[in-house]
Amino acid sequence: MISTITNIIPFVVMGILFLVGIVVTAMARRDHGSAAMIGMGGCILLLLGLVFNIFRSYVLFPQLSGSMDLQTTLTVTNLISLFFDGGGTALLIWAVVARRKPRPPVQPQPGPGWQQPPADWQQPPAGWQQPQQPPYQQPGWQNPPQGPYGGGQS
């Protein structure tokens, strides 16, 4: 009983990982485009390979354990498993290096009460004069004002 549970745990964990991978890549489809679709295909192929390996381990091999044709069956099932595992892994690698579509720059959206300014909004009204600016003073140390008794020393 414990041996059976121990043998099933890796299949369950990998199945959960592949299902999560399918969901995550489906959600990332809008941002990553074809790369996410390729990754989803890799996860699906790996999940199908996992289902095939479960079938092979728990259904096919127990029935063929006494058969003389076990070597041929092992060769064929290993090739099928290699197709699923190698193809799924190759698709995941391809998804990682696949070119993604560039994101368009985000344009600020005006609020609901915003209105387009008039065409001449940068022109000052007729008769308007710019106010006088005080003369520029150099920043830094400046002498403090003198007191009423002069700036003498004590």
Backbone as CSV, one residue per row, in Angstrom:
resi,resn,N_x,N_y,N_z,CA_x,CA_y,CA_z,C_x,C_y,C_z
1,MET,0.820,-1.198,0.000,0.000,0.000,0.000,0.863,1.260,0.000
2,ILE,1.847,1.334,0.913,2.730,2.502,0.979,3.572,2.600,-0.282
3,SER,3.987,1.466,-0.811,4.770,1.460,-2.044,3.971,2.035,-3.204
4,THR,2.704,1.708,-3.287,1.849,2.233,-4.351,1.687,3.742,-4.223
5,ILE,1.463,4.228,-3.005,1.309,5.669,-2.787,2.610,6.398,-3.123
6,THR,3.740,5.822,-2.715,5.034,6.431,-3.011,5.282,6.484,-4.511
7,ASN,4.815,5.487,-5.244,4.991,5.479,-6.696,4.067,6.471,-7.396
8,ILE,2.931,6.774,-6.802,1.962,7.673,-7.427,2.309,9.149,-7.179
9,ILE,2.966,9.450,-6.070,3.240,10.851,-5.696,3.954,11.634,-6.807
10,PRO,5.016,11.104,-7.433,5.652,11.891,-8.505,4.708,12.209,-9.672
11,PHE,3.844,11.259,-10.016,2.884,11.502,-11.098,1.915,12.629,-10.732
12,VAL,1.450,12.621,-9.489,0.500,13.652,-9.037,1.168,15.027,-9.022
13,VAL,2.380,15.094,-8.477,3.093,16.381,-8.405,3.355,16.924,-9.800
14,MET,3.849,16.098,-10.691,4.126,16.559,-12.055,2.831,16.950,-12.777
15,GLY,1.758,16.200,-12.548,0.474,16.559,-13.155,0.001,17.926,-12.699
16,ILE,0.144,18.205,-11.406,-0.251,19.525,-10.880,0.618,20.617,-11.500
17,LEU,1.930,20.371,-11.599,2.819,21.373,-12.198,2.453,21.666,-13.653
18,PHE,2.162,20.634,-14.416,1.806,20.853,-15.818,0.465,21.561,-15.956
19,LEU,-0.494,21.229,-15.101,-1.784,21.925,-15.138,-1.623,23.404,-14.773
20,VAL,-0.823,23.694,-13.750,-0.551,25.086,-13.381,0.163,25.801,-14.529
21,GLY,1.091,25.110,-15.179,1.788,25.698,-16.334,0.836,26.043,-17.458
22,ILE,-0.140,25.187,-17.712,-1.138,25.461,-18.754,-1.962,26.690,-18.390
23,VAL,-2.386,26.776,-17.135,-3.200,27.914,-16.698,-2.400,29.207,-16.755
24,VAL,-1.158,29.184,-16.271,-0.330,30.397,-16.243,-0.018,30.884,-17.656
25,THR,0.311,29.974,-18.554,0.604,30.400,-19.921,-0.656,30.884,-20.637
26,ALA,-1.805,30.323,-20.310,-3.054,30.815,-20.903,-3.347,32.236,-20.427
27,MET,-3.053,32.514,-19.159,-3.289,33.862,-18.641,-2.266,34.870,-19.189
28,ALA,-1.074,34.409,-19.534,-0.024,35.297,-20.048,-0.095,35.457,-21.558
29,ARG,-1.086,34.871,-22.182,-1.189,34.903,-23.642,-1.271,36.316,-24.185
30,ARG,-1.995,37.214,-23.507,-2.163,38.574,-24.005,-0.851,39.361,-23.954
31,ASP,-0.065,39.146,-22.892,1.180,39.901,-22.741,2.334,39.320,-23.536
32,HIS,2.392,37.991,-23.673,3.547,37.355,-24.293,3.267,36.768,-25.670
33,GLY,2.042,36.805,-26.124,1.698,36.388,-27.484,2.026,34.944,-27.782
34,SER,2.725,34.744,-28.902,2.983,33.378,-29.371,3.900,32.616,-28.427
35,ALA,4.770,33.300,-27.686,5.651,32.595,-26.748,4.831,31.863,-25.685
36,ALA,3.770,32.504,-25.203,2.917,31.847,-24.213,2.180,30.664,-24.833
37,MET,1.770,30.793,-26.078,1.076,29.686,-26.742,2.022,28.493,-26.957
38,ILE,3.272,28.782,-27.299,4.251,27.700,-27.467,4.495,27.023,-26.121
39,GLY,4.627,27.814,-25.058,4.809,27.251,-23.721,3.618,26.420,-23.290
40,MET,2.415,26.878,-23.633,1.220,26.104,-23.308,1.234,24.774,-24.060
41,GLY,1.643,24.805,-25.305,1.751,23.555,-26.064,2.748,22.592,-25.442
42,GLY,3.866,23.135,-24.941,4.842,22.288,-24.260,4.278,21.663,-23.002
43,CYS,3.547,22.449,-22.211,2.937,21.906,-20.983,1.887,20.846,-21.311
44,ILE,1.106,21.085,-22.357,0.087,20.099,-22.756,0.750,18.807,-23.221
45,LEU,1.820,18.933,-24.017,2.510,17.740,-24.496,3.139,16.965,-23.337
46,LEU,3.711,17.671,-22.379,4.277,16.999,-21.204,3.189,16.340,-20.356
47,LEU,2.029,16.972,-20.249,0.926,16.371,-19.507,0.426,15.107,-20.210
48,LEU,0.336,15.147,-21.530,-0.051,13.944,-22.274,0.980,12.836,-22.089
49,GLY,2.252,13.196,-22.057,3.303,12.206,-21.803,3.185,11.604,-20.423
50,LEU,2.808,12.423,-19.462,2.609,11.911,-18.103,1.453,10.913,-18.062
51,VAL,0.359,11.239,-18.733,-0.787,10.317,-18.790,-0.374,9.005,-19.480
52,PHE,0.413,9.125,-20.549,0.889,7.924,-21.237,1.772,7.087,-20.311
53,ASN,2.661,7.734,-19.559,3.544,6.992,-18.646,2.762,6.317,-17.525
54,ILE,1.705,6.959,-17.050,0.852,6.318,-16.044,0.179,5.089,-16.645
55,PHE,-0.347,5.226,-17.864,-0.975,4.093,-18.548,0.037,2.965,-18.747
56,ARG,1.232,3.325,-19.168,2.281,2.329,-19.429,2.669,1.598,-18.142
57,SER,2.796,2.339,-17.051,3.270,1.724,-15.804,2.218,0.877,-15.110
58,TYR,0.973,1.326,-15.133,-0.051,0.651,-14.314,-1.027,-0.212,-15.113
59,VAL,-1.052,-0.087,-16.428,-1.993,-0.888,-17.225,-1.250,-1.809,-18.193
60,LEU,-0.353,-1.227,-18.983,0.281,-1.983,-20.066,1.298,-2.998,-19.548
61,PHE,2.230,-2.579,-18.699,3.282,-3.481,-18.249,2.774,-4.636,-17.392
62,PRO,1.825,-4.427,-16.488,1.336,-5.602,-15.739,0.713,-6.666,-16.645
63,GLN,0.085,-6.233,-17.740,-0.522,-7.223,-18.640,0.526,-7.948,-19.471
64,LEU,1.660,-7.277,-19.760,2.675,-7.879,-20.625,3.845,-8.486,-19.853
65,SER,3.748,-8.565,-18.538,4.888,-9.015,-17.733,5.311,-10.449,-18.062
66,GLY,4.390,-11.314,-18.433,4.737,-12.706,-18.757,4.942,-12.926,-20.236
67,SER,4.825,-11.908,-21.039,4.904,-12.068,-22.485,6.360,-12.103,-22.952
68,MET,6.578,-12.794,-24.057,7.910,-12.844,-24.649,8.210,-11.584,-25.452
69,ASP,7.193,-10.820,-25.763,7.348,-9.635,-26.606,7.587,-8.372,-25.770
70,LEU,8.097,-8.545,-24.553,8.283,-7.419,-23.647,9.339,-6.439,-24.166
71,GLN,10.414,-6.955,-24.778,11.484,-6.076,-25.268,10.971,-5.135,-26.361
72,THR,10.190,-5.626,-27.283,9.643,-4.785,-28.343,8.685,-3.744,-27.763
73,THR,7.866,-4.183,-26.818,6.927,-3.264,-26.181,7.666,-2.159,-25.435
74,LEU,8.732,-2.508,-24.723,9.536,-1.507,-24.030,10.145,-0.508,-25.007
75,THR,10.650,-0.981,-26.113,11.264,-0.095,-27.101,10.244,0.885,-27.671
76,VAL,9.083,0.392,-28.044,8.053,1.253,-28.638,7.532,2.259,-27.617
77,THR,7.254,1.799,-26.408,6.725,2.726,-25.396,7.772,3.754,-24.964
78,ASN,9.038,3.366,-24.944,10.082,4.335,-24.633,10.213,5.393,-25.721
79,LEU,10.051,5.003,-26.970,10.091,5.979,-28.065,8.904,6.941,-27.994
80,ILE,7.723,6.418,-27.664,6.553,7.287,-27.516,6.749,8.244,-26.351
81,SER,7.284,7.740,-25.245,7.548,8.583,-24.081,8.603,9.641,-24.416
82,LEU,9.624,9.258,-25.198,10.637,10.221,-25.622,10.026,11.322,-26.485
83,PHE,9.093,10.964,-27.356,8.409,11.967,-28.176,7.695,12.995,-27.300
84,PHE,6.924,12.516,-26.324,6.182,13.432,-25.451,7.127,14.297,-24.609
85,ASP,8.083,13.648,-23.933,8.956,14.385,-23.020,9.928,15.301,-23.767
86,GLY,10.541,14.785,-24.809,11.475,15.608,-25.582,10.773,16.733,-26.324
87,GLY,9.617,16.429,-26.907,8.868,17.469,-27.623,8.353,18.544,-26.694
88,GLY,7.828,18.150,-25.547,7.337,19.139,-24.579,8.444,20.020,-24.046
89,THR,9.583,19.409,-23.728,10.718,20.193,-23.235,11.242,21.124,-24.321
90,ALA,11.309,20.648,-25.557,11.764,21.497,-26.664,10.826,22.688,-26.863
91,LEU,9.518,22.461,-26.739,8.572,23.570,-26.868,8.737,24.584,-25.739
92,LEU,8.991,24.114,-24.521,9.210,25.043,-23.411,10.479,25.867,-23.630
93,ILE,11.539,25.238,-24.125,12.768,25.987,-24.418,12.515,26.996,-25.529
94,TRP,11.785,26.596,-26.547,11.460,27.506,-27.649,10.651,28.692,-27.136
95,ALA,9.739,28.442,-26.223,8.925,29.530,-25.665,9.775,30.523,-24.892
96,VAL,10.804,30.038,-24.232,11.669,30.941,-23.460,12.431,31.876,-24.394
97,VAL,12.904,31.375,-25.517,13.720,32.204,-26.412,12.909,32.842,-27.536
98,ALA,11.614,32.581,-27.600,10.781,33.135,-28.672,10.695,34.650,-28.556
99,ARG,10.631,35.301,-29.692,10.512,36.761,-29.741,9.107,37.154,-29.306
100,ARG,9.058,38.147,-28.446,7.770,38.637,-27.975,7.432,39.929,-28.688
101,LYS,6.165,40.172,-28.859,5.750,41.411,-29.500,6.020,42.570,-28.542
102,PRO,6.577,43.668,-29.051,6.856,44.796,-28.154,5.563,45.443,-27.684
103,ARG,5.604,45.911,-26.463,4.431,46.583,-25.909,4.347,47.994,-26.475
104,PRO,3.160,48.411,-26.879,3.031,49.789,-27.334,3.150,50.742,-26.145
105,PRO,3.695,51.953,-26.371,3.796,52.894,-25.246,2.415,53.280,-24.744
106,VAL,2.333,53.428,-23.447,1.057,53.757,-22.824,0.839,55.270,-22.929
107,GLN,-0.288,55.655,-23.478,-0.643,57.064,-23.594,-1.485,57.454,-22.392
108,PRO,-1.187,58.610,-21.781,-2.016,59.017,-20.643,-3.447,59.288,-21.095
109,GLN,-4.374,58.812,-20.306,-5.784,58.994,-20.615,-6.329,60.175,-19.821
110,PRO,-7.005,61.103,-20.471,-7.563,62.234,-19.727,-8.717,61.778,-18.835
111,GLY,-8.921,62.528,-17.751,-9.998,62.221,-16.824,-11.355,62.548,-17.418
112,PRO,-12.421,62.225,-16.703,-13.759,62.421,-17.256,-14.130,63.899,-17.458
113,GLY,-13.574,64.823,-16.656,-13.943,66.235,-16.791,-12.977,67.026,-17.644
114,TRP,-12.001,66.377,-18.256,-10.971,67.058,-19.021,-11.512,67.486,-20.375
115,GLN,-11.132,68.699,-20.783,-11.545,69.193,-22.104,-10.309,69.633,-22.862
116,GLN,-10.387,69.557,-24.163,-9.293,69.983,-25.030,-9.136,71.498,-24.904
117,PRO,-7.900,72.005,-24.659,-7.730,73.461,-24.588,-7.930,74.081,-25.966
118,PRO,-8.241,75.376,-26.011,-8.408,76.033,-27.308,-7.095,76.027,-28.088
119,ALA,-7.190,76.185,-29.392,-6.020,76.103,-30.259,-4.981,77.166,-29.923
120,ASP,-5.394,78.356,-29.452,-4.441,79.425,-29.176,-4.126,79.540,-27.689
121,TRP,-4.145,78.442,-26.957,-3.982,78.488,-25.504,-2.595,78.930,-25.079
122,GLN,-1.574,78.815,-25.949,-0.228,79.216,-25.572,0.016,80.709,-25.805
123,GLN,-0.856,81.366,-26.502,-0.690,82.794,-26.778,-1.268,83.595,-25.619
124,PRO,-0.498,84.588,-25.097,-1.058,85.414,-24.022,-2.153,86.317,-24.575
125,PRO,-3.082,86.710,-23.721,-4.136,87.603,-24.191,-3.561,88.957,-24.627
126,ALA,-4.284,89.630,-25.471,-3.814,90.933,-25.978,-3.655,91.906,-24.816
127,GLY,-2.563,92.682,-24.810,-2.325,93.676,-23.782,-1.668,93.125,-22.534
128,TRP,-1.386,91.867,-22.481,-0.791,91.266,-21.296,0.708,91.476,-21.314
129,GLN,1.273,91.877,-20.156,2.719,92.059,-20.051,3.230,91.168,-18.937
130,GLN,4.420,90.660,-19.155,5.011,89.789,-18.151,5.446,90.635,-16.960
131,PRO,5.183,90.164,-15.724,5.582,90.942,-14.551,7.098,91.022,-14.424
132,GLN,7.551,92.105,-13.749,8.980,92.304,-13.534,9.511,91.271,-12.545
133,GLN,10.663,90.725,-12.853,11.316,89.763,-11.973,12.356,90.490,-11.127
134,PRO,12.506,90.134,-9.839,13.573,90.763,-9.054,14.928,90.344,-9.618
135,PRO,15.953,91.184,-9.414,17.270,90.835,-9.962,17.772,89.530,-9.349
136,TYR,18.491,88.809,-10.129,19.005,87.508,-9.698,20.131,87.712,-8.707
137,GLN,20.128,86.953,-7.596,21.194,87.026,-6.612,21.947,85.706,-6.622
138,GLN,23.248,85.829,-6.510,24.097,84.649,-6.500,23.844,83.863,-5.217
139,PRO,23.564,82.555,-5.290,23.364,81.793,-4.062,24.687,81.642,-3.314
140,GLY,24.583,81.397,-2.043,25.778,81.210,-1.235,25.721,82.094,0.002
141,TRP,26.894,82.319,0.626,26.971,83.116,1.854,26.738,84.575,1.545
142,GLN,25.876,85.177,2.324,25.637,86.611,2.199,25.838,87.236,3.566
143,ASN,26.352,88.458,3.573,26.608,89.131,4.847,25.287,89.440,5.520
144,PRO,25.217,89.231,6.844,23.974,89.559,7.544,23.813,91.079,7.641
145,PRO,22.590,91.547,7.780,22.390,93.002,7.891,23.042,93.537,9.173
146,GLN,23.442,94.839,9.107,24.082,95.491,10.250,23.032,95.876,11.275
147,GLY,23.389,95.750,12.556,22.485,96.133,13.616,22.462,97.654,13.806
148,PRO,21.649,98.175,14.739,21.546,99.623,14.925,22.820,100.244,15.529
149,TYR,23.667,99.482,16.145,24.864,100.042,16.776,26.104,99.806,15.936
150,GLY,25.925,99.469,14.706,27.069,99.188,13.853,27.484,97.738,14.011
151,GLY,28.364,97.321,13.224,28.818,95.944,13.247,30.103,95.808,13.985
152,GLY,30.359,96.659,15.002,31.631,96.659,15.711,31.835,95.395,16.538
153,GLN,33.094,95.330,17.033,33.438,94.172,17.840,33.272,94.501,19.305
154,SER,33.032,93.573,20.121,32.822,93.837,21.531,34.106,93.832,22.297
